[in-house]
C-alpha cells in the first residue's frame, strides 16, 4: 500500500473528500506520543494524478477506492 496512503485515508475519513488545493498541508497525529506531522496532501494528490499512466493497476484501484479523482 505504501507508507503514505494510510495517512491520506485518515484525511479522507476526516474531510470526506480529497479535493484540496495543491499547496494544502494537512496536520495529523502520527503516534501514541501525540507527535504532529505535516502531510503535503495537495502536492501528493497532484503527483499521483500526473503519474497516473505509470501507476500499477493495484495502486490505481487503491487510490480510486479512497476517493481519488483522476481529472
CNS distance restraints for C-alpha pairs under 8 A (distance, minus, plus):
assign (resid   1 and name CA) (resid   5 and name CA) 6.48 0.50 0.50
assign (resid   1 and name CA) (resid  59 and name CA) 7.41 0.50 0.50
assign (resid   1 and name CA) (resid  62 and name CA) 7.81 0.50 0.50
assign (resid   2 and name CA) (resid   6 and name CA) 8.00 0.50 0.50
assign (resid   4 and name CA) (resid   8 and name CA) 6.61 0.50 0.50
assign (resid   5 and name CA) (resid   9 and name CA) 6.17 0.50 0.50
assign (resid   6 and name CA) (resid  10 and name CA) 6.34 0.50 0.50
assign (resid   7 and name CA) (resid  11 and name CA) 6.45 0.50 0.50
assign (resid   7 and name CA) (resid  28 and name CA) 7.92 0.50 0.50
assign (resid   7 and name CA) (resid  39 and name CA) 7.86 0.50 0.50
assign (resid   8 and name CA) (resid  12 and name CA) 6.20 0.50 0.50
assign (resid   8 and name CA) (resid  41 and name CA) 7.38 0.50 0.50
assign (resid   9 and name CA) (resid  13 and name CA) 6.28 0.50 0.50
assign (resid   9 and name CA) (resid  66 and name CA) 6.42 0.50 0.50
assign (resid  10 and name CA) (resid  14 and name CA) 6.28 0.50 0.50
assign (resid  11 and name CA) (resid  15 and name CA) 5.90 0.50 0.50
assign (resid  11 and name CA) (resid  16 and name CA) 7.78 0.50 0.50
assign (resid  11 and name CA) (resid  18 and name CA) 7.86 0.50 0.50
assign (resid  11 and name CA) (resid  26 and name CA) 7.66 0.50 0.50
assign (resid  12 and name CA) (resid  16 and name CA) 5.02 0.50 0.50
assign (resid  12 and name CA) (resid  17 and name CA) 5.24 0.50 0.50
assign (resid  12 and name CA) (resid  18 and name CA) 6.06 0.50 0.50
assign (resid  12 and name CA) (resid  66 and name CA) 7.04 0.50 0.50
assign (resid  12 and name CA) (resid  67 and name CA) 7.73 0.50 0.50
assign (resid  13 and name CA) (resid  17 and name CA) 7.71 0.50 0.50
assign (resid  17 and name CA) (resid  67 and name CA) 6.50 0.50 0.50
assign (resid  18 and name CA) (resid  45 and name CA) 7.91 0.50 0.50
assign (resid  18 and name CA) (resid  67 and name CA) 6.49 0.50 0.50
assign (resid  18 and name CA) (resid  68 and name CA) 6.50 0.50 0.50
assign (resid  18 and name CA) (resid  69 and name CA) 7.96 0.50 0.50
assign (resid  20 and name CA) (resid  24 and name CA) 6.17 0.50 0.50
assign (resid  20 and name CA) (resid  41 and name CA) 7.65 0.50 0.50
assign (resid  20 and name CA) (resid  42 and name CA) 5.71 0.50 0.50
assign (resid  21 and name CA) (resid  42 and name CA) 5.45 0.50 0.50
assign (resid  22 and name CA) (resid  41 and name CA) 7.54 0.50 0.50
assign (resid  22 and name CA) (resid  42 and name CA) 3.86 0.50 0.50
assign (resid  22 and name CA) (resid  43 and name CA) 5.00 0.50 0.50
assign (resid  22 and name CA) (resid  45 and name CA) 7.69 0.50 0.50
assign (resid  22 and name CA) (resid  46 and name CA) 6.59 0.50 0.50
assign (resid  23 and name CA) (resid  40 and name CA) 7.25 0.50 0.50
assign (resid  23 and name CA) (resid  41 and name CA) 7.83 0.50 0.50
assign (resid  23 and name CA) (resid  42 and name CA) 5.41 0.50 0.50
assign (resid  23 and name CA) (resid  43 and name CA) 6.34 0.50 0.50
assign (resid  24 and name CA) (resid  40 and name CA) 6.31 0.50 0.50
assign (resid  24 and name CA) (resid  41 and name CA) 5.95 0.50 0.50
assign (resid  24 and name CA) (resid  42 and name CA) 4.82 0.50 0.50
assign (resid  24 and name CA) (resid  43 and name CA) 7.46 0.50 0.50
assign (resid  25 and name CA) (resid  38 and name CA) 6.23 0.50 0.50
assign (resid  25 and name CA) (resid  39 and name CA) 5.52 0.50 0.50
assign (resid  25 and name CA) (resid  40 and name CA) 4.57 0.50 0.50
assign (resid  25 and name CA) (resid  41 and name CA) 5.59 0.50 0.50
assign (resid  25 and name CA) (resid  42 and name CA) 6.77 0.50 0.50
assign (resid  26 and name CA) (resid  38 and name CA) 5.71 0.50 0.50
assign (resid  26 and name CA) (resid  39 and name CA) 5.08 0.50 0.50
assign (resid  26 and name CA) (resid  40 and name CA) 6.49 0.50 0.50
assign (resid  26 and name CA) (resid  41 and name CA) 6.27 0.50 0.50
assign (resid  27 and name CA) (resid  36 and name CA) 6.39 0.50 0.50
assign (resid  27 and name CA) (resid  37 and name CA) 5.58 0.50 0.50
assign (resid  27 and name CA) (resid  38 and name CA) 4.56 0.50 0.50
assign (resid  27 and name CA) (resid  39 and name CA) 6.15 0.50 0.50
assign (resid  28 and name CA) (resid  36 and name CA) 5.47 0.50 0.50
assign (resid  28 and name CA) (resid  37 and name CA) 5.44 0.50 0.50
assign (resid  28 and name CA) (resid  38 and name CA) 6.54 0.50 0.50
assign (resid  28 and name CA) (resid  39 and name CA) 7.49 0.50 0.50
assign (resid  29 and name CA) (resid  34 and name CA) 5.56 0.50 0.50
assign (resid  29 and name CA) (resid  35 and name CA) 5.51 0.50 0.50
assign (resid  29 and name CA) (resid  36 and name CA) 4.49 0.50 0.50
assign (resid  29 and name CA) (resid  37 and name CA) 6.24 0.50 0.50
assign (resid  30 and name CA) (resid  34 and name CA) 6.66 0.50 0.50
assign (resid  30 and name CA) (resid  35 and name CA) 5.88 0.50 0.50
assign (resid  30 and name CA) (resid  36 and name CA) 6.16 0.50 0.50
assign (resid  30 and name CA) (resid  37 and name CA) 6.47 0.50 0.50
assign (resid  31 and name CA) (resid  35 and name CA) 6.15 0.50 0.50
assign (resid  40 and name CA) (resid  44 and name CA) 6.18 0.50 0.50
assign (resid  41 and name CA) (resid  45 and name CA) 6.10 0.50 0.50
assign (resid  42 and name CA) (resid  46 and name CA) 6.22 0.50 0.50
assign (resid  43 and name CA) (resid  47 and name CA) 6.05 0.50 0.50
assign (resid  44 and name CA) (resid  48 and name CA) 6.20 0.50 0.50
assign (resid  45 and name CA) (resid  49 and name CA) 6.28 0.50 0.50
assign (resid  45 and name CA) (resid  68 and name CA) 7.93 0.50 0.50
assign (resid  46 and name CA) (resid  50 and name CA) 6.18 0.50 0.50
assign (resid  47 and name CA) (resid  51 and name CA) 6.13 0.50 0.50
assign (resid  48 and name CA) (resid  52 and name CA) 6.03 0.50 0.50
assign (resid  49 and name CA) (resid  70 and name CA) 5.90 0.50 0.50
assign (resid  49 and name CA) (resid  71 and name CA) 7.67 0.50 0.50
assign (resid  51 and name CA) (resid  55 and name CA) 6.39 0.50 0.50
assign (resid  52 and name CA) (resid  60 and name CA) 7.42 0.50 0.50
assign (resid  52 and name CA) (resid  70 and name CA) 7.91 0.50 0.50
assign (resid  55 and name CA) (resid  59 and name CA) 6.10 0.50 0.50
assign (resid  55 and name CA) (resid  60 and name CA) 6.37 0.50 0.50
assign (resid  56 and name CA) (resid  60 and name CA) 6.29 0.50 0.50
assign (resid  57 and name CA) (resid  61 and name CA) 6.11 0.50 0.50
assign (resid  58 and name CA) (resid  62 and name CA) 6.21 0.50 0.50
assign (resid  59 and name CA) (resid  63 and name CA) 6.12 0.50 0.50
assign (resid  60 and name CA) (resid  64 and name CA) 5.99 0.50 0.50
assign (resid  61 and name CA) (resid  65 and name CA) 6.03 0.50 0.50
assign (resid  62 and name CA) (resid  66 and name CA) 6.58 0.50 0.50
assign (resid  63 and name CA) (resid  67 and name CA) 6.58 0.50 0.50
assign (resid  63 and name CA) (resid  68 and name CA) 5.41 0.50 0.50
assign (resid  64 and name CA) (resid  68 and name CA) 4.81 0.50 0.50
assign (resid  64 and name CA) (resid  69 and name CA) 7.14 0.50 0.50
